Amino acid sequence: MQLLTQNDNARGHKISAILMVVAILLALAMANSPANGIYYLLHHTRVGFHIGEISYDRPFYLWVNEGLLALFFLKVAAETKVELLHGLLSDRRARLLPAIGAIGGMVAPAAIFLIATYEFAAMRSGWAIPISTDIVLAMGILALMGSAAPAGAKALLAGVAVFDDLGAILIIVFFHSGSVNLEMLIAAILIVALMFSLSRGGLKRLSPYIFLTLVLWAVLLAAGLHATLAGVAAGFLIPSGGDDARASPLARLDHDITPFVLFFVVPLFAFFNAGLALTANGVSRESMPLALGIILGLLLGKQLGVLGAIWLAVKLRLAKLPAPLDWRGVYLAAVIAGAGFTMSLFFAALAFEAGALLDVARLAVLIASALATLCAVIVLRVWPKPRAVCGQKGTREDG
């Protein structure tokens, strides 16, 4: 069972990936042309509201990063929940392989980044930047490859990205929340408890969940926690089961927001976070360790981490490669996992204030994601598809 059909998901991710690339190119063109004033105006125009003790007055790009991106997290959490309960990851043995790959794909990039920035304390706060996989861009790249992509690579990549997103959510909770307002934190906990009670009680109407999610977003903001966590809570707490899973509240909400998230929120986020003035924000000698840490972390660390962890698990017989997945598919998934665009830029904005370090981090993420895409194309061309063997079935236990 899935919230949307596989064809819908593949088509949506493909179009979203194309729109994301167009948005990146448009942002770079505007930021490096006489239109840079217009881009800066769009980027920094302040919009705000005040309701009682709750105040939100931010540049427009933060409305995207802290507001609209909550819908992206809601969709990610919803898809993660369905995969864990009913889909690819519902079986323990099935979820073990991508879980192991995701852990390796987070540890290795973080280690490479910390080694590269070891002598620079101001840069080390960006350790989470290279651990992320952009699920939209990654699946979009794979969708654009069509039938040339190895069988099983999509399922593995989706599983790795799901666990990667779970790790990213935990990092936001434990490492990127500001000073906490205790009263608002208690209020947020009560709202989450109420949503959980409504879900357990079998409430199928969407409107109460949507209202409580909006309130939770504002309360989390006032509490000093990252407001996008409201989307995560909604994705996990809104009911997804029942006799007709496709008619569940979560399935209906996912169906309604998916076009908006894929075709508007994700490209808009790309537009407002990729507009670097390249001549003014180049990588200097002083900032080179940060750039290398991110690029090598995403490009090399993801490959070593995902492929190495899965290879070790198979060699130790902790997991198996389910047919028709082969090592070509595993390696391709590991390469594409280095496309960390959305979440990597998100972590960069959390780690660094506006300035030279943030600009270098964003540029490095763009370079690494582009190189990961190029490497994936090269892998398909230089690693020939194995010939089909008549009657081949079962699992692949070794390399």
VMD Tcl script that draws the C-alpha trace (Angstrom):
set ca {
  {0.00 0.00 0.00}
  {1.21 3.48 -0.84}
  {-0.23 6.95 -0.45}
  {0.14 7.51 -4.17}
  {0.73 5.01 -6.94}
  {4.31 4.29 -7.99}
  {3.68 5.89 -11.39}
  {2.31 9.04 -9.74}
  {5.32 9.25 -7.43}
  {7.84 8.67 -10.22}
  {6.20 11.24 -12.49}
  {5.89 13.76 -9.67}
  {9.51 13.41 -8.56}
  {10.70 13.67 -12.15}
  {8.81 16.93 -12.78}
  {9.81 18.30 -9.37}
  {13.48 17.57 -10.05}
  {13.28 19.40 -13.37}
  {11.55 22.39 -11.75}
  {14.16 22.38 -8.99}
  {17.00 22.57 -11.52}
  {15.23 25.38 -13.38}
  {14.74 27.26 -10.09}
  {18.44 26.85 -9.21}
  {19.56 28.13 -12.60}
  {17.12 31.05 -12.43}
  {18.31 32.01 -8.93}
  {21.97 31.86 -9.99}
  {21.24 33.88 -13.13}
  {19.39 36.60 -11.19}
  {22.00 36.76 -8.42}
  {24.81 37.20 -10.96}
  {23.14 39.70 -13.28}
  {21.77 43.25 -13.14}
  {18.59 41.63 -11.76}
  {20.34 40.83 -8.48}
  {18.56 43.77 -6.83}
  {15.20 42.19 -7.65}
  {16.36 38.84 -6.25}
  {17.62 40.49 -3.07}
  {14.33 42.37 -2.68}
  {12.31 39.16 -3.04}
  {14.67 37.35 -0.70}
  {14.74 39.88 2.13}
  {11.32 41.55 2.09}
  {10.00 41.20 5.65}
  {6.56 39.78 6.35}
  {5.13 39.22 9.80}
  {2.19 38.86 12.14}
  {1.52 39.27 15.85}
  {-1.08 37.28 17.78}
  {-0.93 37.80 21.53}
  {2.44 36.55 22.76}
  {3.20 34.92 19.43}
  {5.17 37.05 16.98}
  {6.61 36.11 13.61}
  {8.42 38.78 11.61}
  {10.91 37.34 9.13}
  {12.38 37.91 5.65}
  {10.28 36.17 3.02}
  {12.85 33.43 2.44}
  {12.47 32.35 6.08}
  {8.72 32.03 5.54}
  {9.69 29.44 2.95}
  {12.40 27.76 5.07}
  {10.49 27.74 8.35}
  {6.91 27.86 7.13}
  {6.23 26.25 3.77}
  {8.95 23.66 4.31}
  {6.82 22.27 7.16}
  {4.60 20.85 4.39}
  {7.64 19.15 2.87}
  {8.41 17.56 6.24}
  {4.77 16.55 6.62}
  {4.92 14.71 3.31}
  {8.25 13.07 4.20}
  {6.89 11.96 7.59}
  {3.68 10.68 6.01}
  {5.54 8.60 3.43}
  {7.92 7.34 6.11}
  {5.00 6.27 8.32}
  {3.28 4.40 5.49}
  {6.51 2.66 4.47}
  {7.13 1.59 8.09}
  {3.57 0.33 8.61}
  {2.51 -1.04 5.24}
  {5.18 -0.69 2.60}
  {8.81 -1.37 1.75}
  {9.98 -1.13 5.36}
  {7.13 -3.02 7.04}
  {9.11 -6.27 7.22}
  {12.05 -6.35 9.63}
  {14.42 -8.01 7.18}
  {13.36 -5.66 4.39}
  {13.98 -2.54 6.45}
  {17.36 -3.72 7.77}
  {19.28 -3.21 4.51}
  {18.32 0.45 3.85}
  {18.59 1.20 7.58}
  {22.17 -0.06 7.64}
  {22.94 1.83 4.45}
  {21.45 5.05 5.84}
  {23.46 4.79 9.08}
  {26.67 4.32 7.11}
  {25.61 7.14 4.79}
  {25.29 9.51 7.76}
  {28.33 8.47 9.80}
  {30.92 8.47 6.98}
  {30.07 11.95 5.58}
  {30.01 13.46 9.08}
  {33.40 11.87 9.85}
  {34.94 13.18 6.61}
  {33.55 16.66 7.31}
  {34.88 16.74 10.86}
  {38.32 15.57 9.69}
  {38.40 18.27 7.00}
  {37.38 21.01 9.47}
  {39.21 19.64 12.52}
  {41.28 22.79 13.11}
  {38.43 25.23 12.46}
  {35.97 25.37 15.35}
  {33.69 27.89 13.61}
  {33.10 25.44 10.78}
  {32.47 22.27 12.77}
  {28.86 23.23 13.54}
  {28.09 22.31 9.93}
  {28.79 18.60 10.47}
  {25.19 17.66 9.59}
  {25.28 19.34 6.15}
  {26.79 16.40 4.21}
  {24.80 13.63 5.93}
  {21.56 14.45 4.13}
  {19.96 12.96 1.03}
  {17.43 15.07 -0.84}
  {14.63 12.54 -1.31}
  {12.92 14.63 -4.02}
  {16.07 15.28 -6.06}
  {17.42 11.75 -5.58}
  {14.21 10.06 -6.66}
  {13.86 12.58 -9.49}
  {17.33 11.72 -10.80}
  {16.50 8.03 -10.71}
  {13.15 8.64 -12.41}
  {14.87 10.58 -15.22}
  {17.07 7.53 -15.86}
  {13.98 5.47 -16.65}
  {14.55 1.84 -17.59}
  {18.34 2.33 -17.60}
  {18.35 2.34 -13.80}
  {19.11 -1.07 -12.24}
  {16.16 -3.04 -10.87}
  {15.78 -2.62 -7.13}
  {17.87 0.58 -6.95}
  {14.76 2.72 -6.53}
  {13.46 0.68 -3.59}
  {16.86 0.75 -1.86}
  {17.35 4.48 -2.47}
  {13.85 5.23 -1.20}
  {14.52 3.21 1.95}
  {17.90 4.88 2.56}
  {16.32 8.32 2.04}
  {13.49 7.49 4.47}
  {15.89 6.52 7.26}
  {18.12 9.45 6.35}
  {15.15 11.78 6.87}
  {14.41 10.15 10.23}
  {18.00 10.88 11.23}
  {17.68 14.46 10.01}
  {14.53 14.95 12.09}
  {16.31 13.70 15.22}
  {19.25 16.02 14.55}
  {16.92 19.01 14.27}
  {15.25 18.07 17.56}
  {18.44 17.50 19.57}
  {21.00 19.83 17.97}
  {19.19 22.73 16.27}
  {16.58 23.94 18.70}
  {17.17 27.29 20.36}
  {16.64 28.27 23.97}
  {13.36 26.64 24.91}
  {10.39 28.48 26.41}
  {9.19 25.92 28.97}
  {5.54 27.06 28.98}
  {5.30 26.89 25.20}
  {7.09 23.53 25.18}
  {4.47 22.15 27.59}
  {1.74 23.57 25.35}
  {3.32 21.87 22.33}
  {3.46 18.54 24.18}
  {-0.22 18.88 25.10}
  {-1.18 19.59 21.49}
  {0.77 16.54 20.31}
  {-0.91 14.45 23.02}
  {-4.31 15.70 21.87}
  {-3.56 14.83 18.24}
  {-2.41 11.38 19.35}
  {-5.61 10.89 21.37}
  {-7.78 11.92 18.42}
  {-5.89 9.53 16.16}
  {-6.16 6.63 18.60}
  {-9.84 7.47 19.10}
  {-10.48 6.95 15.39}
  {-11.28 10.53 14.34}
  {-11.26 10.56 10.53}
  {-12.05 14.22 9.86}
  {-9.05 16.16 8.58}
  {-10.01 19.66 9.72}
  {-9.21 19.16 13.45}
  {-5.76 17.78 12.61}
  {-5.03 20.66 10.22}
  {-6.13 23.24 12.81}
  {-4.02 21.63 15.55}
  {-1.01 21.42 13.21}
  {-1.22 25.16 12.52}
  {-1.47 25.89 16.23}
  {1.42 23.52 16.93}
  {3.54 25.30 14.30}
  {3.01 28.66 16.03}
  {3.57 27.22 19.52}
  {6.80 25.46 18.48}
  {8.01 28.73 17.03}
  {7.26 30.54 20.28}
  {8.90 27.70 22.24}
  {12.21 28.16 20.42}
  {11.99 24.83 18.62}
  {12.13 24.56 14.85}
  {8.58 25.12 13.64}
  {8.89 22.65 10.74}
  {8.64 19.91 13.37}
  {4.88 20.57 13.30}
  {4.84 18.96 9.87}
  {6.74 15.96 11.19}
  {4.26 15.54 14.06}
  {1.29 15.79 11.71}
  {2.73 13.24 9.30}
  {3.20 10.67 12.05}
  {0.04 11.38 14.06}
  {-2.70 11.74 11.44}
  {-4.38 8.31 10.96}
  {-3.22 6.26 7.98}
  {-4.97 2.91 8.53}
  {-8.52 1.65 8.29}
  {-10.41 -0.61 5.93}
  {-9.67 1.65 2.96}
  {-6.17 3.05 3.49}
  {-6.43 5.25 0.41}
  {-9.40 7.02 2.00}
  {-7.61 7.56 5.33}
  {-7.08 11.14 6.53}
  {-3.33 10.92 5.94}
  {-3.76 9.57 2.40}
  {-6.24 12.33 1.55}
  {-3.96 15.01 2.95}
  {-0.91 13.61 1.18}
  {-2.86 13.48 -2.08}
  {-3.95 17.10 -1.65}
  {-0.58 18.61 -0.71}
  {1.72 16.56 -2.95}
  {1.36 18.73 -6.10}
  {1.82 21.90 -4.03}
  {4.89 20.51 -2.25}
  {6.59 18.99 -5.30}
  {5.76 21.68 -7.85}
  {5.79 24.83 -5.68}
  {7.38 24.44 -2.25}
  {10.47 22.48 -3.33}
  {11.29 24.70 -6.38}
  {10.59 27.83 -4.31}
  {12.96 26.61 -1.60}
  {15.58 25.95 -4.29}
  {15.09 29.42 -5.75}
  {15.52 31.24 -2.43}
  {18.49 29.16 -1.27}
  {20.56 28.81 -4.45}
  {20.95 32.48 -5.41}
  {24.68 32.94 -4.82}
  {26.67 35.83 -6.27}
  {29.50 33.61 -7.44}
  {32.05 36.38 -7.99}
  {31.51 37.74 -4.49}
  {31.08 34.47 -2.64}
  {33.78 32.26 -4.06}
  {35.67 29.74 -1.97}
  {38.71 31.39 -0.40}
  {41.77 29.68 1.03}
  {40.38 30.24 4.52}
  {37.01 28.64 3.71}
  {38.43 25.75 1.66}
  {38.18 23.21 4.54}
  {34.44 23.86 4.83}
  {33.90 23.45 1.09}
  {36.01 20.28 0.94}
  {34.29 18.83 3.99}
  {30.87 19.24 2.39}
  {31.82 18.17 -1.14}
  {33.89 15.15 -0.07}
  {31.31 14.28 2.58}
  {28.42 14.19 0.13}
  {30.28 12.81 -2.88}
  {32.75 10.39 -1.29}
  {31.30 9.87 2.19}
  {27.86 8.84 0.93}
  {29.37 6.30 -1.46}
  {31.72 4.84 1.14}
  {29.10 4.91 3.89}
  {26.09 3.45 2.05}
  {27.99 0.92 -0.08}
  {30.47 -0.01 2.66}
  {27.84 -0.52 5.36}
  {25.64 -2.66 3.09}
  {28.64 -4.70 1.84}
  {29.76 -5.35 5.40}
  {26.24 -6.33 6.49}
  {25.96 -8.79 3.61}
  {29.42 -10.25 4.25}
  {28.56 -10.73 7.93}
  {25.21 -12.26 6.87}
  {23.29 -9.64 8.81}
  {21.31 -8.84 5.67}
  {20.80 -10.02 2.09}
  {20.40 -8.31 -1.25}
  {16.85 -9.14 -2.33}
  {16.51 -10.08 -6.00}
  {16.65 -8.38 -8.43}
  {18.91 -5.87 -6.61}
  {22.61 -6.31 -7.47}
  {25.78 -4.43 -6.50}
  {25.46 -2.16 -9.52}
  {22.11 -1.01 -8.16}
  {23.51 -0.62 -4.64}
  {26.40 1.52 -5.88}
  {24.14 3.68 -8.04}
  {21.87 4.31 -5.04}
  {24.93 5.22 -2.94}
  {26.12 7.70 -5.57}
  {22.74 9.38 -5.98}
  {22.41 9.61 -2.18}
  {25.12 12.28 -2.42}
  {22.55 14.67 -3.89}
  {21.81 16.36 -0.59}
  {20.37 19.59 -1.94}
  {17.25 20.56 0.05}
  {18.12 19.09 3.43}
  {21.82 20.03 3.14}
  {20.93 23.66 2.42}
  {18.47 23.51 5.30}
  {21.17 22.31 7.71}
  {23.58 24.94 6.36}
  {21.07 27.67 7.24}
  {20.70 26.17 10.72}
  {24.47 25.89 11.27}
  {25.67 29.29 10.04}
  {24.48 32.86 10.22}
  {24.15 34.81 6.97}
  {27.64 35.55 5.72}
  {30.73 34.05 4.10}
  {30.53 30.60 5.73}
  {26.88 30.13 4.78}
  {27.58 31.23 1.20}
  {30.49 28.79 0.89}
  {28.40 25.98 2.39}
  {25.56 26.61 -0.05}
  {27.94 26.73 -3.02}
  {29.60 23.49 -1.91}
  {26.20 21.77 -1.62}
  {25.31 22.85 -5.17}
  {28.64 21.56 -6.52}
  {28.39 18.25 -4.64}
  {24.79 17.62 -5.75}
  {25.70 18.36 -9.38}
  {28.74 16.08 -9.19}
  {26.66 13.29 -7.63}
  {24.23 13.53 -10.53}
  {27.09 13.46 -13.06}
  {28.69 10.47 -11.33}
  {25.39 8.58 -11.44}
  {25.19 9.08 -15.21}
  {28.80 7.89 -15.59}
  {28.10 4.79 -13.49}
  {25.25 3.80 -15.81}
  {27.49 4.20 -18.86}
  {30.71 2.56 -17.68}
  {29.18 -0.26 -15.59}
  {27.29 -2.41 -18.11}
  {23.97 -3.94 -17.17}
  {24.44 -7.66 -16.40}
  {22.91 -10.14 -18.82}
  {19.66 -11.68 -17.64}
  {19.99 -15.32 -16.59}
  {16.95 -17.44 -17.37}
  {15.26 -18.65 -14.20}
  {17.43 -16.57 -11.83}
  {15.56 -16.11 -8.55}
  {16.11 -15.69 -4.83}
  {18.51 -13.43 -3.01}
  {22.07 -12.33 -3.49}
  {24.13 -12.97 -0.40}
  {27.59 -11.90 -1.48}
  {29.41 -9.66 -3.87}
}
mol new
graphics top color blue
foreach p $ca { graphics top sphere $p radius 0.5 }
foreach p [lrange $ca 0 end-1] q [lrange $ca 1 end] { graphics top cylinder $p $q radius 0.2 }
display resetview
